[in-house]
Amino acid sequence: MCLFCTAVPMTFALGARAHAKHIERRKAAEARGEPPPKFVTVRTIQHATAVASVTLVVGAVIYHGVISPQVGMGT
């Protein structure tokens, strides 16, 4: 499996973990009566995960469609 194809599911997993960790911290802060942490929003996490994933998929398409056939490597 190429680097791009391996990185796509890993990016989804890291994004999901960051989202879950954010929710966990928010609930813990609310349980202590503190305001939720403001350093990263859920929307930022979702956008960053989407941008990274789309970029990796585009890289994989370019690699498998253009670079790999020209170099003679199997797909």
Phi and psi in degrees as a GROMACS rama.xvg file:
@    title "Ramachandran Plot"
@    xaxis  label "Phi"
@    yaxis  label "Psi"
@TYPE xy
-77.1489  167.392  CYS-2
-59.5332  -42.4976  LEU-3
-65.9375  -44.6385  PHE-4
-66.4019  -30.3402  CYS-5
-75.1464  -35.6851  THR-6
-74.7936  -25.1614  ALA-7
-62.9514  -53.7743  VAL-8
-65.9835  -30.8551  PRO-9
-65.041  -37.54  MET-10
-64.791  -42.7655  THR-11
-61.2474  -42.4996  PHE-12
-64.6792  -42.8563  ALA-13
-66.7529  -38.5418  LEU-14
-64.7904  -41.7918  GLY-15
-65.5721  -38.7412  ALA-16
-67.3659  -42.2264  ARG-17
-62.8378  -39.612  ALA-18
-64.4631  -46.0985  HIS-19
-63.9129  -40.1515  ALA-20
-65.4066  -38.8043  LYS-21
-62.9096  -45.115  HIS-22
-63.7466  -40.3712  ILE-23
-61.7485  -45.1275  GLU-24
-65.93  -37.6666  ARG-25
-65.2518  -43.98  ARG-26
-66.2352  -38.0364  LYS-27
-65.1543  -40.0925  ALA-28
-66.273  -41.4701  ALA-29
-65.2059  -35.6902  GLU-30
-66.4659  -32.0599  ALA-31
-84.7931  -5.7392  ARG-32
83.0079  17.1315  GLY-33
-98.4721  160.624  GLU-34
-69.8843  151.697  PRO-35
-65.116  151.189  PRO-36
-63.0235  144.271  PRO-37
-112.841  2.31483  LYS-38
-67.6899  -32.2687  PHE-39
-143.071  134.528  VAL-40
-94.476  163.852  THR-41
-63.2745  -38.6495  VAL-42
-61.8774  -39.4539  ARG-43
-63.994  -43.2397  THR-44
-61.8812  -45.0094  ILE-45
-64.359  -43.2554  GLN-46
-66.5141  -42.7126  HIS-47
-63.5504  -41.2101  ALA-48
-64.7267  -42.9046  THR-49
-65.2066  -44.8547  ALA-50
-63.6629  -45.089  VAL-51
-63.1385  -42.0442  ALA-52
-66.1085  -45.0079  SER-53
-62.9146  -41.7984  VAL-54
-60.9637  -43.101  THR-55
-67.01  -38.7433  LEU-56
-65.513  -41.8073  VAL-57
-62.4224  -42.1072  VAL-58
-61.3359  -40.1675  GLY-59
-66.5399  -40.4463  ALA-60
-64.2875  -44.0965  VAL-61
-63.7179  -44.2494  ILE-62
-62.5515  -51.2088  TYR-63
-73.2271  -27.4017  HIS-64
-92.3909  -28.3978  GLY-65
-118.676  -56.0649  VAL-66
-72.9891  -50.1633  ILE-67
-59.6548  -45.7674  SER-68
-64.1522  -34.711  PRO-69
-70.5809  -35.0485  GLN-70
-79.1968  -24.1331  VAL-71
93.2767  14.8999  GLY-72
-86.2631  147.29  MET-73
-71.8089  150.227  GLY-74
